[in-house]
Amino acid sequence: MKKGAYTLLVTPFRDDYSLDEEALRRLVRRQVESDITGIAPLGTTGENNLLTDAEVKRVLQIVVEEAKGKKDILPDLCLAGTQASIDRARMYADLGADYVVAFSPYMVLPVPSALMKYYEQLADACPVPVVLHSSKGRTGVELTPEMTAALAKHPNIVATKDGKKEIDHLAKIVYLTRNDDFLVFTGKDTTAYPTVAFGGDGTFTVVGNVIPDVMSHMVRFALEGNHTEARKLHEEYYPLFEACRFETNPMGAKKALELMGLIRGNLRPPVIPLSEGWSETLRMILKERGLI
């Protein structure tokens, strides 16, 4: 798997909340034309859990049609059951995914040994490499650095996308997996540069929907040791990193894309559009950086 920046792609909807296939193709083509490393659809940013099974399949079909062979494609499973996750992973692979990202099972609150077993059984059965995805705030369970390091030994588990903001947590994963063929990605834009600076491998980025080239360049500069240029981009765009997670992700990212004229900003209920006050703040941030 390549080091770099992977965009957590939003899923655009029409005013009746149906899938906006034309807008989705525009978004994917924009990513393909950028320097982004890969495209990660169907995560929480893509409102996976609010899509039907048929829509999940259709989103991936469109991404594959537009990006296969041009960018790595890494859809998220976003399921709780082991067999359901295996079935979806096989479907993703059949459709053309290069990797699958596996969100920790949510709601069921598996004990640590069961969580480990979930990932091991998934990796054993998955036709393509697996990327771990830990986000306790969304699932109620967490992969500790020690658990991640143990799973890193599995030959079909190649990376982690960790959503925890604490730098010491990410740093420990980097340290514990330093001798493994395993990549460590942050799932937060605000920690992308710091994570790479202390030995991490990149980011899965929400703001990559808005500024894919900036995120790709910032991560590449950091990976190359050019911290002056990486830090400059980190500081210049930090307010936008925060803005794209105003209230609840993906409210900010969708509003930004709407303000840029790229999509309708609709979100599936119970998620609602960004509030007026935060929208105005986001508008000012975009305007100050010449994005609108």
C-alpha positions as CSV (number, residue, x, y, z in Angstrom):
1,M,0.0,0.0,0.0
2,K,1.3,3.5,-0.8
3,K,2.0,6.2,1.7
4,G,0.1,9.4,1.1
5,A,-3.3,11.0,1.4
6,Y,-6.6,9.2,0.7
7,T,-9.8,11.2,0.3
8,L,-12.8,10.1,2.4
9,L,-15.3,10.7,-0.4
10,V,-18.7,12.2,0.4
11,T,-21.8,10.7,-1.2
12,P,-23.9,13.4,-3.0
13,F,-27.7,13.3,-2.9
14,R,-30.4,15.0,-4.9
15,D,-33.1,17.1,-3.2
16,D,-35.3,14.0,-2.7
17,Y,-32.3,12.3,-1.0
18,S,-31.7,9.9,-3.9
19,L,-28.2,9.2,-5.0
20,D,-26.9,11.9,-7.3
21,E,-24.9,9.8,-9.7
22,E,-23.9,12.7,-12.0
23,A,-22.5,14.7,-9.0
24,L,-20.7,11.6,-7.7
25,R,-18.9,11.1,-11.1
26,R,-17.9,14.8,-11.0
27,L,-16.4,14.4,-7.6
28,V,-14.5,11.2,-8.5
29,R,-13.1,12.8,-11.7
30,R,-11.9,15.7,-9.7
31,Q,-10.1,13.4,-7.4
32,V,-8.6,11.5,-10.3
33,E,-7.3,14.7,-11.8
34,S,-5.7,15.7,-8.5
35,D,-2.5,14.4,-6.9
36,I,-4.3,12.5,-4.2
37,T,-3.0,9.0,-3.6
38,G,-6.4,7.2,-3.5
39,I,-10.1,7.4,-3.0
40,A,-11.9,6.0,0.1
41,P,-15.6,6.0,-0.5
42,L,-18.4,4.6,1.7
43,G,-17.0,5.5,5.1
44,T,-18.8,7.6,7.7
45,T,-18.0,10.6,5.6
46,G,-19.8,8.9,2.7
47,E,-22.8,8.3,5.0
48,N,-22.5,4.5,4.4
49,N,-24.8,3.5,7.2
50,L,-27.6,5.7,5.7
51,L,-27.4,4.0,2.3
52,T,-29.2,0.9,1.1
53,D,-27.2,-2.2,0.1
54,A,-28.0,-1.4,-3.5
55,E,-26.8,2.1,-3.1
56,V,-23.6,1.0,-1.5
57,K,-22.9,-1.3,-4.5
58,R,-23.8,1.5,-7.0
59,V,-21.5,4.0,-5.4
60,L,-18.6,1.6,-5.6
61,Q,-19.4,0.7,-9.2
62,I,-19.3,4.4,-10.2
63,V,-16.0,5.0,-8.3
64,V,-14.5,2.0,-10.0
65,E,-15.8,3.1,-13.5
66,E,-14.2,6.5,-13.1
67,A,-11.0,5.8,-11.1
68,K,-9.9,2.1,-11.5
69,G,-6.3,2.0,-12.6
70,K,-5.9,5.7,-11.9
71,K,-6.2,5.9,-8.1
72,D,-6.3,3.2,-5.5
73,I,-9.8,2.5,-4.3
74,L,-10.5,1.7,-0.6
75,P,-14.2,1.5,0.3
76,D,-15.2,1.0,4.0
77,L,-17.3,-1.9,5.1
78,C,-19.1,0.0,8.0
79,L,-20.8,-3.2,9.2
80,A,-21.0,-4.9,12.6
81,G,-21.3,-8.6,11.8
82,T,-18.4,-10.8,10.9
83,Q,-20.1,-12.7,8.1
84,A,-21.8,-9.6,6.8
85,S,-18.5,-7.9,6.7
86,I,-16.8,-10.8,4.9
87,D,-19.7,-10.9,2.3
88,R,-19.4,-7.2,1.6
89,A,-15.6,-7.4,1.4
90,R,-15.9,-10.1,-1.2
91,M,-18.4,-8.0,-3.1
92,Y,-16.1,-5.0,-3.0
93,A,-13.2,-7.0,-4.3
94,D,-15.4,-8.4,-7.1
95,L,-16.4,-4.9,-8.1
96,G,-12.8,-3.8,-8.3
97,A,-11.7,-2.4,-4.9
98,D,-7.9,-2.5,-4.3
99,Y,-8.3,-2.7,-0.5
100,V,-11.1,-2.7,2.0
101,V,-11.2,-0.6,5.1
102,A,-12.8,-2.3,8.1
103,F,-14.6,-0.1,10.6
104,S,-14.6,-1.6,14.1
105,P,-18.0,-3.3,14.7
106,Y,-20.4,-0.7,16.2
107,M,-23.3,-1.0,18.7
108,V,-22.5,-4.6,19.7
109,L,-19.5,-3.6,21.9
110,P,-17.3,-6.7,21.4
111,V,-14.7,-7.4,24.1
112,P,-11.1,-7.0,23.0
113,S,-10.6,-10.7,22.2
114,A,-13.7,-10.7,20.1
115,L,-12.6,-7.6,18.3
116,M,-9.3,-9.2,17.5
117,K,-11.0,-12.3,16.2
118,Y,-13.3,-10.2,14.0
119,Y,-10.4,-8.7,12.2
120,E,-8.5,-11.9,12.0
121,Q,-11.4,-13.8,10.5
122,L,-12.1,-10.9,8.1
123,A,-8.5,-10.8,6.9
124,D,-8.4,-14.5,6.5
125,A,-11.4,-14.5,4.2
126,C,-10.9,-11.2,2.3
127,P,-9.6,-11.4,-1.3
128,V,-7.8,-8.0,-1.0
129,P,-5.7,-6.4,1.7
130,V,-7.5,-5.0,4.8
131,V,-7.0,-1.6,6.4
132,L,-8.1,-1.4,10.1
133,H,-10.3,1.5,11.0
134,S,-10.6,2.4,14.7
135,S,-12.9,5.3,15.8
136,K,-14.2,4.8,19.4
137,G,-16.4,7.9,19.2
138,R,-18.4,6.2,16.4
139,T,-18.3,2.6,17.5
140,G,-17.9,2.5,21.3
141,V,-14.9,0.2,21.0
142,E,-11.3,0.9,20.4
143,L,-8.2,-0.8,19.0
144,T,-5.5,0.0,21.4
145,P,-1.9,0.4,20.1
146,E,-1.1,-3.0,21.4
147,M,-4.0,-4.6,19.6
148,T,-3.2,-2.8,16.4
149,A,0.4,-4.0,16.7
150,A,-0.7,-7.6,17.1
151,L,-3.0,-7.4,14.1
152,A,-0.2,-5.8,12.1
153,K,1.5,-9.2,12.1
154,H,-1.3,-10.7,9.9
155,P,-0.2,-11.0,6.3
156,N,-3.4,-9.6,4.9
157,I,-3.7,-6.6,7.3
158,V,-1.6,-3.8,5.8
159,A,-2.4,-0.6,7.5
160,T,-4.5,1.3,10.1
161,K,-6.7,4.4,9.8
162,D,-6.9,5.6,13.4
163,G,-9.5,8.2,14.2
164,K,-8.1,9.1,17.7
165,K,-6.8,12.7,17.9
166,E,-4.3,12.1,20.7
167,I,-0.8,12.2,19.3
168,D,0.7,9.9,21.9
169,H,-1.8,7.2,20.9
170,L,-0.8,7.5,17.2
171,A,2.9,7.7,18.1
172,K,2.7,4.5,20.1
173,I,1.2,2.7,17.1
174,V,4.0,4.0,14.9
175,Y,6.6,2.8,17.5
176,L,5.1,-0.6,18.1
177,T,4.7,-1.4,14.3
178,R,8.1,0.1,13.3
179,N,9.5,-3.2,12.3
180,D,6.4,-4.5,10.4
181,D,5.3,-4.1,6.8
182,F,2.4,-2.0,8.0
183,L,1.4,1.7,7.5
184,V,-0.1,4.1,10.0
185,F,-2.6,6.7,8.9
186,T,-4.5,9.2,10.9
187,G,-8.1,9.8,10.2
188,K,-8.1,13.4,11.2
189,D,-6.9,16.3,9.0
190,T,-5.6,18.3,12.0
191,T,-3.2,15.5,12.9
192,A,-2.1,14.6,9.3
193,Y,1.2,16.6,9.3
194,P,2.1,15.9,13.0
195,T,1.5,12.1,12.4
196,V,3.8,12.0,9.4
197,A,6.4,14.2,11.1
198,F,7.0,11.5,13.8
199,G,7.0,8.5,11.5
200,G,3.5,7.9,10.3
201,D,2.6,7.3,6.7
202,G,-0.2,9.7,5.8
203,T,-3.9,10.4,6.3
204,F,-7.4,9.5,5.3
205,T,-8.7,13.0,4.8
206,V,-12.2,14.6,4.9
207,V,-10.9,18.0,3.6
208,G,-9.4,16.1,0.7
209,N,-12.9,16.4,-0.8
210,V,-12.3,20.2,-1.0
211,I,-8.5,20.6,-1.5
212,P,-7.1,17.2,-2.6
213,D,-3.9,18.7,-4.0
214,V,-3.1,20.6,-0.9
215,M,-3.5,17.5,1.3
216,S,-1.4,15.4,-1.1
217,H,1.3,18.0,-1.3
218,M,1.4,18.6,2.5
219,V,1.8,14.8,3.2
220,R,4.3,14.3,0.5
221,F,6.4,17.2,1.7
222,A,6.3,15.7,5.2
223,L,7.2,12.3,4.0
224,E,10.2,13.8,2.1
225,G,11.4,15.6,5.2
226,N,10.5,19.0,3.8
227,H,9.0,20.2,7.0
228,T,9.1,23.9,6.2
229,E,6.7,23.5,3.2
230,A,4.6,20.9,5.0
231,R,4.2,23.0,8.1
232,K,3.3,26.1,5.9
233,L,0.4,24.2,4.3
234,H,-0.6,22.8,7.7
235,E,-0.8,26.2,9.2
236,E,-2.4,27.9,6.2
237,Y,-5.3,25.4,5.9
238,Y,-5.7,24.4,9.6
239,P,-8.9,26.5,10.0
240,L,-10.4,24.6,7.0
241,F,-9.3,21.3,8.5
242,E,-11.4,22.2,11.5
243,A,-14.2,23.7,9.5
244,C,-14.8,20.5,7.5
245,R,-15.7,18.8,10.8
246,F,-18.0,21.5,12.2
247,E,-20.9,20.0,14.1
248,T,-20.9,16.4,12.7
249,N,-19.0,15.0,9.8
250,P,-19.8,15.3,6.9
251,M,-21.9,18.4,7.4
252,G,-18.9,20.8,6.9
253,A,-17.4,19.0,3.9
254,K,-20.7,18.9,2.1
255,K,-21.4,22.5,2.8
256,A,-18.0,23.5,1.5
257,L,-18.5,21.5,-1.7
258,E,-22.0,23.2,-2.1
259,L,-20.5,26.6,-1.6
260,M,-17.9,25.8,-4.3
261,G,-20.7,24.8,-6.7
262,L,-19.8,21.1,-6.9
263,I,-22.8,19.4,-5.3
264,R,-26.0,19.9,-3.6
265,G,-25.3,19.9,0.1
266,N,-28.0,17.5,1.1
267,L,-27.5,15.0,3.9
268,R,-29.6,12.0,4.7
269,P,-31.8,12.4,7.8
270,P,-31.2,12.3,10.7
271,V,-28.1,14.2,9.7
272,I,-29.0,17.8,8.8
273,P,-27.3,20.7,7.0
274,L,-24.7,22.7,8.7
275,S,-26.2,25.5,10.8
276,E,-26.3,29.1,9.6
277,G,-23.6,30.4,11.9
278,W,-21.1,27.7,11.2
279,S,-21.9,27.9,7.4
280,E,-21.0,31.6,7.4
281,T,-17.7,30.9,9.2
282,L,-16.9,28.2,6.7
283,R,-17.8,30.6,3.8
284,M,-15.3,33.1,5.2
285,I,-12.6,30.5,5.5
286,L,-13.1,29.3,1.9
287,K,-13.2,32.9,0.6
288,E,-10.0,33.9,2.5
289,R,-8.2,31.0,0.7
290,G,-9.5,31.8,-2.7
291,L,-11.7,28.7,-2.9
292,I,-14.9,30.5,-3.6
